[in-house]
Amino acid sequence: MVQEGNSLLHQLAHEPNGKLKEMCDSPDDINEVNAMGETPLLSLLRSPAPNLSAVCELLRARADVNRGDIMGETPLMEAACLGDRELCLSLLQSRADAERRNLSTGQRAEELAQSAGYEDIAQLCRSHGQAILAPRRRGGALRQRCEEQEVPLDLLGQLCANDLLRDIDRWQRAPWAELATEATEQGLEVTEQVERQELEVRLKKLRVWRLLPLQPLQDLCRLEAAHVVGEREGRGESSGPLSREELIEALMVASWGGVTKSQSIRKRCEEKGIPEGKLEDRQRAELILNEFDRLEQMSTGDLGRLYKSRGFAYADDMEPESLREQLKEHLLYQELSLSHLRQLCKEKELPIKGDHRRADLLKLITAESWHALEIPVMKLPSVLVAQGLLDQLKRLEKKDERQLRAELRRRQLPLEQSASKSKLLSRLRRHLVWQQMSVEDLEDECRSRDLQWTTTSKMSKLQQLHPGSLQKKEMLQLLHDWLTVEMLEGKGISVKLMGHEALAIFMEVERLESMPRKLLEAEYQMLGMPDEPKLEDKELIYRLKQVLMWSQLEIEQLVEECQDRQLHIQHTLKLCEEEKRQILLDKLIMSLGVDGWEKQGIPVARLSSLDAAIGIIEELNRLEEAEEKEVKETYQLLGLPKETLDKSVMISRLKHYMIWQELRPSELRKECLKHSISAAGDIEELITKLVLKTAGFALPEETKAPELTFPPREPKTSVPKTIPAPSGKVASAFQLLGLDVTAKQEEVRRAYRRLALQHHPDKNPGLQEEAVKKFQQITHAYETLQGHLKHSAR
């Protein structure tokens, strides 16, 4: 009770008695003292006009009649000094001790009354023992009734005992419904199995427990409810002496069964998934449960408003259950102990620091909902700004791809033809977020991308007047330029390597991506590469894109590219720059095919030449497109015993045969040893053994392997075939490509690639008609020479 309690009690003394009882929550509160050591009862008696009814109300509420102030003055001493006989009598009947002495003079209440001239009061204090004990010795009516009703008069006092006896009489006369209602209000469980008499007994016991002083109540609890208290302490729930309500609750459970309030709360916590043991204060578990119940009753609109007020990223399309669960989690995080909250943040991989307290950790948790939407809320001016951004992005998500592209063009942001809707939204999101950032946060964004900006010291005096706005404008432009770089590199175009040509290459790649398959294949064949029908569009575009980038490189850069791909280029060192450039470019172009051919199981590095690899690829493509009958006829040329095989099996065996035909002799012998075949013998004999062994036919050592009739390729040591003299048309074709009539197929391909790239109409926008005519002549000459060389090979 604080010092101003005197004025409060003085006010209450003039109000109805029930008002004072409402203000006193429990006997423990009624006996609290103020700075002078006064209890509410003593303060009331020291007020200008003590109210007898208010004093009686405090006495019924179990106010301590013998607790004095810091000088030892008791309520009885104060009443004796006042000379109020009714007050003294009420106190004495409530077992006030008349033998107590104050600390200042050592006087009792009787002596204080005599000093003040109140002899009748002094006589009352002297004889209070006899006045109270006489009815007991004579077996007075009150004691007799208390014994009949098992009411502990000595412990309760006359006032409380009389009140209880009146309630017992009222309960006996009350209807069942009224009795059951009062029992429920008192916290008793009323069931059909409980009879009326039993219910009256429970009400009486409950009232006695509530009227008993604290010490007798504790003694009774130890005697009758020790096992209930023991279970509570065994679970670690005890944090000091039990309160009056906890003692009464233990007696109720011990007498009539059921569970305690703490047990009920623990069970509900388990059902709701609340880790009671991890809470900062277990007493708040009931509050959390009540909040959970409140959340479950909330409407969708109220949930959304509450969710937004807690700092979370809210969108109108969020499901109510999702909102409810996240709000419950956040409510629980607020009540967790700090150590458990830090552990939770670590599990979520949040960037916590050693000096982060509870509020900081909770901010990180709420910021997580924004980061999932790629909105760095911690770098924005406020959550309100972040929510505005989110609303704007949600409106953008409802637009179609055409409208989004128009929005990017309006904001002068980079845009590619093949960008998906999600990529367009991501680009707009970053643009909108950057616009709301402070200069310091924009500096962090630029720094994380290794972007350099102008410092304030380098600005002019006029610019330094408004450095913040100028710096922000500059950084926004740097970040927008970075978006363009990101777009180009997303296409596989290295801005660092290509420089100013990067955008031109980007436009060309965009054109390739929009072309149909047939035109892509035509572009690819212009490079002198074999037709590969199984090549995916993505890989085809990748190869053409690589050629575009290589064609823009300097010779030194081409050399580096060849070295990165481990291509042999020593023989090119003495050539002129133009020839060296063309050979390096040819090698790089062929390396693209080699990578793909190696994936198809063709060991290009082990073959006798690159032309051999191209020949195998062309033959395999022909077999894949051929009818099964034609494949079977080709397979029968191997001279193997007749079998019923699928087309794919026959092609696989023919593929191996063609590879073995083109392997260098040393590699062919390694292949024999790999299949546990003797490497002794000539080339054709070794190939025959490999074909038979891999086809599953035994090779008796004493029997010479059958000779295969498949037309073998000529070994390197054989005399080259004589190429017939070319006709005038063929000679003109050689001349148009700048070649000698003895040029081989690889030289023809190289020359065609060089001239086709040089005279392609797309490469000569200013001379469109001449370029088209020249390009057609070159293509016709190449086709003529291809037919001539194939005919000569036969």
C-alpha positions in Angstrom: 0.0 0.0 0.0 1.5 3.4 -1.0 1.4 6.5 1.2 -1.6 8.0 -0.5 -3.5 4.9 0.7 -4.9 7.0 3.7 -6.8 9.3 1.4 -8.1 6.3 -0.6 -9.4 4.5 2.5 -10.9 7.7 3.9 -12.8 8.0 0.6 -13.9 4.4 0.8 -15.1 4.8 4.4 -17.9 7.0 3.1 -18.9 4.6 0.3 -20.9 1.4 0.4 -19.1 -1.4 2.2 -19.1 -3.6 -0.9 -16.9 -1.1 -2.7 -14.1 -1.7 -0.2 -14.4 -5.4 -0.7 -14.1 -5.0 -4.5 -10.9 -3.1 -4.0 -9.3 -5.8 -1.9 -8.2 -8.7 -4.2 -7.0 -11.0 -1.4 -6.1 -11.1 2.3 -2.5 -10.7 1.3 -3.2 -7.4 -0.5 -5.3 -6.2 2.5 -2.2 -6.6 4.8 0.3 -4.7 2.6 1.9 -1.8 4.3 2.8 1.7 3.2 6.0 3.6 3.8 5.1 4.2 7.4 4.4 0.5 8.0 0.7 1.0 8.2 -1.8 -1.6 7.0 -5.0 -0.4 5.4 -6.8 -1.2 8.6 -4.5 1.0 10.7 -4.6 3.8 8.1 -8.4 3.7 8.2 -8.5 4.0 12.0 -6.2 7.0 11.8 -8.4 8.8 9.3 -10.4 11.8 10.5 -13.7 9.8 10.8 -13.2 6.0 10.9 -16.2 4.2 9.5 -17.2 1.1 11.5 -18.7 -0.6 8.6 -15.5 -0.2 6.6 -13.5 -1.6 9.5 -15.8 -4.6 9.7 -15.5 -5.2 6.0 -11.7 -5.3 6.3 -12.0 -7.6 9.3 -14.2 -10.0 7.3 -11.6 -9.9 4.5 -9.1 -11.2 7.0 -7.2 -8.0 7.8 -4.5 -8.6 10.4 -5.7 -7.0 13.6 -2.4 -7.4 15.4 0.0 -5.9 12.7 1.4 -2.6 13.9 3.3 0.2 12.3 7.1 0.9 12.6 6.5 2.1 16.2 4.5 -1.0 17.2 1.2 0.9 17.3 -1.7 -1.7 16.6 -5.2 -1.0 15.4 -6.5 -1.8 18.9 -4.2 0.9 20.4 -5.5 3.4 17.8 -9.1 2.6 18.6 -8.5 2.8 22.3 -7.0 6.3 21.9 -10.1 7.3 19.9 -12.4 6.1 22.7 -14.7 4.3 20.3 -16.1 1.3 22.1 -17.7 -0.3 19.1 -14.5 -0.2 17.2 -12.6 -1.7 20.1 -15.2 -4.4 20.6 -15.1 -5.4 16.9 -11.3 -5.6 17.0 -11.3 -7.7 20.3 -13.9 -10.0 18.8 -11.6 -10.5 15.8 -8.9 -11.7 18.3 -7.0 -8.5 18.7 -4.2 -8.9 21.3 -4.7 -6.4 24.2 -1.4 -7.4 25.8 0.8 -5.9 23.0 2.9 -2.9 23.8 4.2 -0.1 21.6 7.9 0.5 21.0 8.0 4.2 22.1 6.5 4.1 25.6 5.9 0.3 26.1 2.2 1.0 26.8 -0.7 -1.4 26.1 -4.1 -0.4 24.7 -5.6 -0.4 28.2 -3.0 2.1 29.4 -3.4 4.3 26.4 -7.2 4.4 27.0 -6.6 5.4 30.7 -4.2 8.1 29.7 -6.8 9.5 27.3 -9.6 9.4 30.0 -11.5 6.5 28.5 -12.0 4.2 31.6 -14.7 2.1 30.0 -12.4 1.3 27.1 -9.6 0.4 29.5 -12.0 -1.9 31.4 -13.1 -3.5 28.1 -9.5 -4.2 27.1 -8.8 -5.7 30.6 -11.7 -8.1 30.5 -11.7 -8.9 26.8 -10.1 -12.3 27.5 -12.9 -13.3 29.9 -15.6 -11.7 27.7 -14.6 -13.8 24.8 -13.6 -17.0 26.5 -16.7 -17.1 28.8 -19.1 -18.1 26.0 -16.7 -20.8 25.0 -16.6 -22.2 28.5 -20.3 -21.9 28.8 -20.8 -23.6 25.4 -22.3 -20.6 23.9 -24.8 -20.7 21.0 -22.2 -19.5 18.4 -19.6 -22.1 19.3 -22.3 -24.8 19.4 -23.5 -23.9 15.9 -19.9 -23.8 14.6 -19.2 -27.2 16.0 -22.4 -28.6 14.4 -21.5 -27.2 11.0 -17.7 -28.0 11.4 -16.7 -24.3 11.2 -13.3 -23.6 12.9 -14.4 -20.7 15.1 -11.1 -20.2 16.8 -9.3 -19.8 13.4 -11.9 -17.7 11.7 -13.1 -15.4 14.5 -16.7 -14.5 15.4 -17.3 -12.1 12.5 -16.2 -14.5 9.7 -17.8 -17.4 11.4 -21.2 -15.6 11.7 -21.0 -14.7 8.0 -20.2 -18.3 7.0 -23.1 -19.7 9.1 -25.5 -17.2 7.4 -24.3 -18.5 4.0 -24.8 -22.1 5.1 -28.4 -21.3 6.0 -28.9 -19.5 2.7 -27.5 -22.5 0.7 -29.9 -24.9 2.4 -32.9 -22.8 1.4 -31.7 -21.8 -2.2 -33.1 -23.6 -5.3 -30.8 -26.1 -7.0 -30.3 -23.9 -10.1 -29.2 -20.9 -7.9 -26.9 -23.1 -5.8 -25.3 -24.6 -8.9 -24.7 -21.2 -10.5 -23.0 -19.9 -7.3 -20.9 -23.1 -7.1 -19.8 -22.6 -10.8 -18.9 -19.0 -10.1 -16.8 -20.1 -7.2 -14.8 -22.4 -9.4 -16.4 -25.7 -8.5 -17.4 -28.3 -11.2 -21.1 -29.1 -11.1 -22.1 -32.4 -12.7 -25.1 -34.7 -12.6 -23.3 -37.1 -10.3 -22.8 -34.4 -7.6 -25.8 -34.4 -5.1 -27.1 -31.3 -3.4 -25.8 -32.1 0.0 -22.3 -32.8 -1.4 -22.4 -29.5 -3.3 -23.3 -27.6 -0.1 -20.4 -29.3 1.7 -18.0 -28.3 -1.1 -19.2 -24.7 -1.0 -18.7 -24.6 2.8 -15.2 -26.1 2.6 -14.2 -23.7 -0.1 -15.4 -20.7 1.9 -13.5 -21.9 5.0 -10.3 -22.3 3.0 -10.7 -18.7 1.7 -11.3 -17.3 5.2 -8.5 -19.1 6.9 -5.3 -17.2 7.8 -2.3 -18.1 5.6 -0.4 -20.1 8.1 -3.3 -22.5 9.0 -4.1 -22.8 5.3 -0.5 -23.9 4.6 -0.6 -26.4 7.4 -3.9 -27.8 6.1 -2.4 -28.1 2.6 0.6 -30.0 3.8 -1.7 -32.4 5.6 -4.3 -33.0 2.9 -2.7 -32.0 -0.4 1.0 -32.8 0.0 1.0 -35.1 -3.1 -0.5 -32.4 -5.3 2.1 -29.8 -4.2 4.8 -32.4 -4.5 3.9 -33.1 -8.2 4.0 -29.4 -8.9 7.5 -29.0 -7.3 8.7 -32.2 -9.1 7.9 -30.6 -12.5 9.9 -27.6 -11.6 6.9 -25.3 -11.4 7.5 -24.0 -7.9 9.3 -20.7 -7.8 8.7 -19.9 -4.1 6.0 -20.2 -1.5 2.5 -21.0 -2.9 0.0 -18.2 -3.0 -3.3 -18.4 -1.2 -5.1 -19.3 -4.5 -2.6 -22.0 -5.3 -3.0 -23.6 -1.9 -6.8 -23.6 -2.3 -6.5 -25.0 -5.8 -4.3 -27.9 -4.4 -6.9 -28.6 -1.7 -9.7 -28.7 -4.3 -7.8 -31.2 -6.5 -6.8 -33.3 -3.5 -10.4 -33.4 -2.2 -12.5 -33.6 -5.4 -10.1 -34.7 -8.1 -9.5 -32.9 -11.4 -6.4 -31.0 -12.4 -4.8 -27.9 -11.2 -4.8 -24.7 -13.3 -1.1 -25.1 -14.1 -1.7 -28.7 -15.3 -4.6 -27.5 -17.5 -2.4 -24.8 -18.9 0.4 -27.2 -19.6 -1.9 -29.6 -21.4 -3.3 -26.7 -23.5 0.2 -25.6 -24.3 1.1 -29.0 -25.6 -2.0 -29.0 -27.8 -1.2 -25.6 -29.2 2.6 -26.4 -29.7 3.7 -23.8 -27.1 7.1 -24.8 -25.5 6.3 -23.8 -22.0 9.8 -24.7 -20.7 11.4 -22.2 -23.2 9.3 -19.2 -22.1 10.9 -16.3 -20.3 8.1 -16.4 -17.7 6.0 -19.5 -17.3 3.3 -17.4 -15.7 2.6 -15.8 -19.1 1.7 -19.2 -20.7 -2.0 -18.5 -19.9 -1.8 -15.1 -21.5 -0.3 -16.6 -24.7 -3.1 -19.2 -24.7 -5.7 -16.5 -24.4 -4.0 -14.6 -27.3 -4.1 -17.7 -29.4 -7.8 -18.1 -28.8 -8.3 -14.5 -29.7 -6.4 -14.9 -33.0 -8.5 -18.0 -33.9 -11.7 -15.9 -33.5 -10.4 -13.0 -35.6 -11.8 -12.2 -39.1 -9.5 -12.1 -42.2 -9.6 -8.3 -42.2 -8.6 -8.0 -38.6 -5.8 -10.6 -39.1 -4.4 -8.6 -42.0 -4.4 -5.3 -40.1 -2.7 -6.9 -37.1 -0.2 -8.7 -39.3 0.7 -5.4 -41.0 0.9 -3.6 -37.7 3.5 -6.1 -36.5 5.8 -5.1 -39.4 5.3 -8.1 -41.6 5.0 -8.0 -45.4 1.3 -8.2 -46.1 -0.5 -8.9 -49.3 -4.3 -9.1 -49.9 -4.0 -12.6 -51.4 -2.5 -14.1 -48.3 -4.5 -17.0 -46.8 -6.1 -16.4 -43.3 -4.6 -19.6 -41.9 -1.1 -18.5 -43.0 -1.6 -15.1 -41.3 -2.9 -16.7 -38.2 0.0 -19.2 -37.9 2.6 -16.5 -38.5 1.0 -14.2 -35.9 1.0 -17.0 -33.4 4.7 -17.7 -34.0 5.6 -14.1 -33.6 3.6 -13.9 -30.3 5.5 -16.9 -29.1 8.9 -15.4 -30.1 8.1 -12.4 -28.0 7.7 -14.6 -24.9 10.7 -16.9 -25.5 13.7 -16.6 -23.3 16.5 -14.6 -24.9 18.8 -17.6 -25.2 16.1 -19.7 -27.0 15.2 -16.7 -29.2 18.9 -16.3 -30.3 19.1 -20.1 -31.0 15.9 -19.8 -33.1 17.5 -16.9 -35.1 20.6 -19.0 -35.7 18.5 -21.9 -37.0 16.8 -19.5 -39.4 20.4 -18.3 -40.5 19.6 -14.7 -39.7 22.5 -12.2 -39.4 22.5 -11.8 -35.6 25.2 -10.0 -33.7 26.4 -10.4 -30.1 24.9 -7.1 -29.0 21.5 -7.8 -30.4 18.7 -7.8 -27.8 15.2 -9.1 -28.0 13.8 -6.1 -30.0 16.6 -6.4 -32.5 16.1 -10.2 -33.0 12.3 -9.7 -33.4 13.0 -7.1 -36.1 15.2 -9.6 -38.0 12.4 -12.2 -37.8 9.8 -9.8 -39.2 12.3 -8.6 -41.9 12.6 -12.2 -43.1 9.1 -12.0 -44.6 10.2 -9.1 -46.7 13.5 -10.7 -47.8 11.5 -13.6 -49.2 9.9 -11.1 -51.5 13.3 -9.5 -52.3 12.5 -6.3 -50.5 15.3 -5.3 -48.1 13.1 -3.6 -45.5 16.0 -2.8 -43.2 17.4 -0.6 -45.9 14.2 1.3 -46.5 13.1 4.5 -44.6 10.2 2.7 -42.9 7.9 -0.3 -42.9 5.2 1.9 -44.3 7.4 2.6 -47.4 8.1 -1.1 -47.7 4.4 -1.9 -47.6 3.7 0.7 -50.3 6.4 -0.9 -52.5 4.8 -4.3 -51.9 1.4 -3.0 -52.9 2.9 -1.5 -56.1 4.6 -4.8 -57.0 1.4 -6.7 -56.4 -0.3 -4.5 -58.9 2.5 -5.1 -61.4 2.1 -8.9 -61.0 -1.4 -8.6 -62.2 -0.3 -7.1 -65.5 0.5 -9.3 -68.5 3.9 -9.6 -70.2 3.1 -7.0 -72.8 2.2 -4.4 -70.2 5.3 -5.2 -68.1 7.5 -4.7 -71.2 5.9 -1.3 -71.8 6.5 -0.4 -68.1 10.3 -1.3 -68.4 10.6 0.8 -71.6 8.9 3.7 -69.9 11.4 3.5 -67.0 14.3 3.1 -69.6 15.3 -0.3 -68.1 17.1 -3.0 -70.2 14.8 -5.4 -72.0 15.4 -8.6 -74.0 13.0 -10.5 -76.2 13.1 -13.8 -74.3 12.8 -12.4 -70.8 10.2 -14.2 -68.7 7.5 -12.4 -66.7 9.4 -13.3 -63.4 12.6 -11.7 -64.8 10.8 -8.6 -65.8 9.2 -8.3 -62.4 12.5 -8.8 -60.7 14.1 -6.0 -62.7 11.2 -3.7 -61.9 11.4 -4.6 -58.2 15.1 -3.8 -57.9 14.5 -0.5 -59.7 11.7 0.5 -57.3 13.6 -0.5 -54.2 16.8 1.4 -55.3 14.7 4.6 -55.7 13.6 4.4 -52.1 17.1 3.8 -50.6 19.2 6.4 -48.9 22.6 7.4 -50.3 24.4 5.3 -47.8 22.5 2.2 -48.7 22.9 2.9 -52.4 26.7 3.1 -51.7 26.5 -0.4 -50.2 24.6 -1.7 -53.2 27.2 -0.2 -55.6 30.1 -1.5 -53.5 28.7 -5.0 -53.5 28.8 -4.9 -57.3 32.3 -3.3 -57.6 30.8 -0.2 -59.1 32.8 3.1 -58.8 31.2 6.4 -58.2 32.4 10.0 -58.0 33.3 11.2 -54.5 32.1 14.5 -53.1 35.6 15.9 -53.2 35.7 15.5 -57.0 32.5 17.5 -57.5 32.3 21.1 -58.4 31.4 23.8 -55.9 27.9 24.0 -57.4 27.4 20.3 -57.2 28.6 20.2 -53.6 25.7 22.3 -52.5 23.4 19.3 -53.1 25.7 16.3 -52.9 23.1 13.9 -51.7 20.7 14.2 -54.6 23.6 14.2 -57.2 25.2 11.2 -55.6 21.9 9.3 -55.5 21.2 10.1 -59.2 24.7 9.0 -60.1 24.4 5.7 -58.2 21.0 5.0 -59.6 22.4 5.3 -63.1 25.3 3.0 -62.2 22.9 0.4 -60.9 20.7 0.7 -64.0 23.9 0.2 -66.2 24.7 -2.8 -64.1 21.2 -4.2 -65.0 22.2 -4.0 -68.6 25.5 -5.8 -67.9 23.6 -8.5 -66.0 21.3 -8.9 -69.0 24.2 -9.3 -71.4 26.1 -11.7 -69.2 22.8 -13.6 -68.7 23.1 -14.3 -72.5 26.6 -15.5 -72.1 28.1 -12.3 -73.5 31.2 -11.1 -71.6 31.0 -7.3 -71.4 34.6 -7.2 -70.2 35.8 -9.1 -73.2 33.5 -7.7 -75.8 33.6 -4.0 -74.7 31.4 -1.7 -76.9 30.6 -4.6 -79.3 28.6 -6.4 -76.5 25.3 -4.7 -77.4 25.7 -5.4 -81.1 26.4 -9.1 -80.3 23.4 -9.1 -78.0 21.1 -7.9 -80.8 22.5 -10.6 -83.1 21.9 -13.3 -80.4 18.3 -12.0 -80.0 17.9 -12.4 -83.8 19.2 -16.0 -83.6 16.8 -16.9 -80.7 13.9 -15.7 -82.8 14.9 -17.7 -85.9 13.2 -21.1 -86.8 15.2 -24.3 -86.7 15.9 -24.6 -90.4 17.5 -21.1 -90.6 19.6 -21.9 -87.6 20.9 -25.0 -89.2 21.6 -23.1 -92.4 23.6 -20.5 -90.4 25.5 -23.4 -88.7 26.3 -25.2 -92.0 27.7 -22.0 -93.3 30.5 -22.4 -90.8 31.5 -25.7 -92.5 30.1 -27.9 -89.7 28.3 -31.1 -90.4 24.5 -31.3 -90.1 23.5 -32.6 -86.7 19.7 -33.1 -86.5 19.8 -34.2 -82.9 21.5 -31.0 -81.7 19.2 -29.1 -79.4 18.2 -25.5 -80.4 19.8 -24.2 -77.2 23.2 -25.8 -78.0 22.9 -24.7 -81.6 22.3 -21.1 -80.6 25.2 -21.3 -78.1 27.6 -22.4 -80.8 26.5 -19.6 -83.2 26.8 -17.1 -80.3 30.3 -18.2 -79.5 31.3 -17.7 -83.2 29.8 -14.2 -83.1 31.9 -13.3 -80.1 35.1 -14.8 -81.4 34.7 -13.0 -84.7 35.0 -9.7 -82.8 38.1 -10.6 -80.9 41.7 -9.5 -81.7 44.3 -12.0 -82.6 45.8 -12.0 -79.1 42.4 -12.7 -77.6 41.8 -15.5 -80.0 45.2 -17.0 -79.0 44.1 -16.9 -75.4 40.8 -18.5 -76.2 42.6 -21.3 -78.1 44.9 -21.8 -75.1 42.0 -22.0 -72.7 40.6 -24.8 -74.9 44.0 -26.5 -75.1 44.1 -26.2 -78.9 47.4 -26.7 -80.8 48.4 -23.4 -82.5 52.2 -23.5 -82.7 52.2 -23.8 -86.5 50.3 -20.5 -86.9 53.0 -18.3 -85.5 54.7 -17.6 -88.8 51.6 -16.8 -90.8 50.3 -13.4 -91.7 47.7 -11.8 -89.4 44.7 -12.4 -91.7 45.6 -16.1 -92.3 46.5 -16.6 -88.6 43.2 -15.0 -87.5 41.2 -17.3 -89.9 43.0 -20.4 -88.8 42.5 -19.6 -85.1 38.8 -18.9 -85.7 38.5 -22.2 -87.6 40.1 -24.1 -84.8 37.8 -22.5 -82.2 34.7 -23.2 -84.4 35.7 -26.8 -84.8 36.3 -27.1 -81.0 32.6 -26.4 -80.5 31.7 -29.4 -82.6 34.4 -31.5 -80.9 32.9 -30.8 -77.5 29.5 -32.1 -78.7 31.0 -35.0 -80.6 32.9 -36.1 -77.5 29.6 -36.2 -75.6 28.2 -38.5 -78.3 31.0 -41.0 -77.7 33.3 -40.0 -80.6 36.9 -39.8 -79.3 38.0 -36.9 -81.7 41.4 -36.6 -80.0 42.2 -40.2 -80.8 41.2 -40.1 -84.4 43.6 -39.7 -87.3 42.1 -36.3 -88.3 39.3 -33.8 -87.7 37.9 -34.6 -91.2 37.6 -38.2 -90.0 35.4 -37.1 -87.1 33.2 -35.0 -89.4 32.9 -38.0 -91.8 31.7 -40.2 -88.9 29.2 -37.6 -87.8 27.8 -37.2 -91.3 27.5 -41.0 -91.8 25.8 -41.5 -88.4 23.3 -38.7 -89.2 22.6 -40.4 -92.5 22.0 -43.7 -90.8 19.7 -42.2 -88.2 17.5 -40.7 -90.9 17.6 -43.8 -93.2 15.0 -46.5 -93.3 15.7 -49.7 -91.2 16.1 -51.7 -94.4 18.9 -49.5 -95.6 20.6 -49.6 -92.2 20.3 -53.4 -92.2 21.9 -53.6 -95.7 24.8 -51.5 -94.5 25.2 -53.6 -91.4 25.3 -56.9 -93.4 28.4 -55.6 -95.1 30.3 -56.3 -91.8 29.9 -60.0 -92.7 28.7 -61.1 -89.3 26.3 -64.0 -88.8 22.7 -63.1 -89.3 20.8 -61.8 -86.3 17.5 -60.1 -85.7 18.5 -56.7 -84.3 16.9 -53.3 -83.6 17.9 -50.4 -85.7 19.6 -48.6 -82.7 21.8 -51.7 -82.0 22.9 -52.0 -85.6 23.8 -48.2 -85.7 25.7 -48.6 -82.5 27.8 -51.4 -83.9 28.4 -49.5 -87.1 29.4 -46.4 -85.1 32.1 -48.4 -83.3 33.3 -49.9 -86.5 33.7 -46.4 -88.1 35.5 -45.1 -85.1 37.9 -48.1 -85.1 38.5 -47.5 -88.8 39.7 -43.9 -88.1 41.7 -44.5 -84.9 45.4 -44.0 -85.0 47.2 -47.4 -85.0 48.5 -46.9 -81.4 45.0 -46.0 -80.2 43.5 -49.0 -82.0 45.9 -51.4 -80.2 44.9 -49.8 -76.9 41.3 -50.5 -77.8 42.1 -54.1 -78.4 43.9 -54.4 -75.0 40.8 -52.8 -73.4 38.6 -55.6 -74.8 41.2 -58.3 -73.8 42.2 -58.9 -77.5 45.7 -59.5 -78.7 47.1 -56.4 -80.3 49.2 -58.3 -82.8 48.3 -58.2 -86.5 47.5 -55.7 -89.1 44.9 -52.9 -88.8 42.1 -54.7 -90.6 42.6 -57.9 -88.6 42.5 -55.9 -85.3 39.2 -54.2 -86.4 37.7 -57.6 -87.4 38.5 -59.0 -84.0 37.0 -56.0 -82.2 33.8 -56.2 -84.2 33.4 -60.0 -83.5 34.2 -59.6 -79.8 31.9 -56.7 -79.1 29.1 -58.5 -81.1 29.4 -61.4 -78.8 31.0 -64.0 -81.1 33.9 -66.1 -80.0 37.3 -66.0 -81.7 39.1 -69.4 -81.7 42.8 -68.7 -81.6 43.6 -71.5 -84.1 41.1 -70.1 -86.6 41.8 -67.0 -88.6 39.2 -64.4 -88.2 36.8 -64.0 -91.2 37.6 -61.1 -93.5 35.0 -58.4 -93.4 33.7 -57.1 -96.6 32.8 -53.6 -95.4 34.8 -51.2 -97.6 37.7 -50.2 -95.4 39.2 -46.7 -95.4 42.6 -46.4 -97.0 45.5 -46.3 -94.6 47.7 -43.2 -94.5 50.5 -45.2 -96.1 48.5 -46.0 -99.3 49.0 -44.1 -102.5 46.4 -41.3 -102.8 43.8 -41.7 -105.4 44.2 -39.7 -108.6 41.6 -37.0 -108.7 40.3 -36.5 -112.2 40.9 -33.2 -114.0 38.1 -30.8 -113.0 35.6 -29.5 -115.5 35.4 -25.8 -116.3 32.5 -25.3 -113.9 34.4 -27.0 -111.0 37.6 -25.0 -111.9 35.6 -21.8 -111.8 34.2 -22.8 -108.3 37.8 -23.4 -107.1 38.8 -20.0 -108.4 35.8 -18.2 -106.9 36.8 -19.6 -103.4 40.4 -18.6 -104.0 41.6 -22.2 -104.0 43.9 -24.4 -106.1 42.2 -27.3 -108.0 44.1 -29.8 -105.8 42.5 -28.4 -102.6 41.0 -30.9 -100.2 37.6 -30.9 -98.5 38.8 -29.3 -95.3 40.4 -26.4 -97.2 37.2 -25.9 -99.2 35.1 -25.8 -96.0 37.5 -23.2 -94.4 37.5 -21.0 -97.5 33.7 -21.1 -97.7 33.3 -20.2 -94.0 35.7 -17.2 -94.4 34.0 -15.9 -97.5 30.4 -16.6 -96.2 31.1 -14.6 -93.0 32.7 -11.8 -95.1 29.9 -11.4 -97.7 26.8 -12.4 -95.6 24.0 -9.8 -96.2 23.6 -9.2 -92.5 27.3 -8.2 -92.3 26.9 -5.7 -95.2 23.8 -3.6 -94.4 24.9 -0.8 -96.7 25.5 -3.1 -99.8 22.6 -5.4 -99.5 22.0 -6.3 -103.2 25.7 -6.8 -104.0 26.2 -8.9 -100.8 23.2 -11.1 -101.6 24.5 -11.8 -105.1 28.0 -12.5 -103.9 26.8 -14.7 -101.1 24.7 -16.8 -103.6 27.7 -17.2 -105.9 29.9 -18.4 -103.0 27.2 -20.9 -101.8 26.7 -22.3 -105.3 30.4 -22.7 -105.8 30.7 -24.5 -102.4 27.8 -26.9 -103.3 29.5 -27.6 -106.7 32.9 -28.5 -105.1 31.2 -30.6 -102.4 29.6 -32.8 -105.2 32.9 -32.9 -107.1 34.9 -34.0 -104.1 32.4 -36.7 -103.1 32.4 -38.1 -106.6 36.2 -38.1 -106.7 36.3 -40.0 -103.3 34.4 -42.9 -104.9 
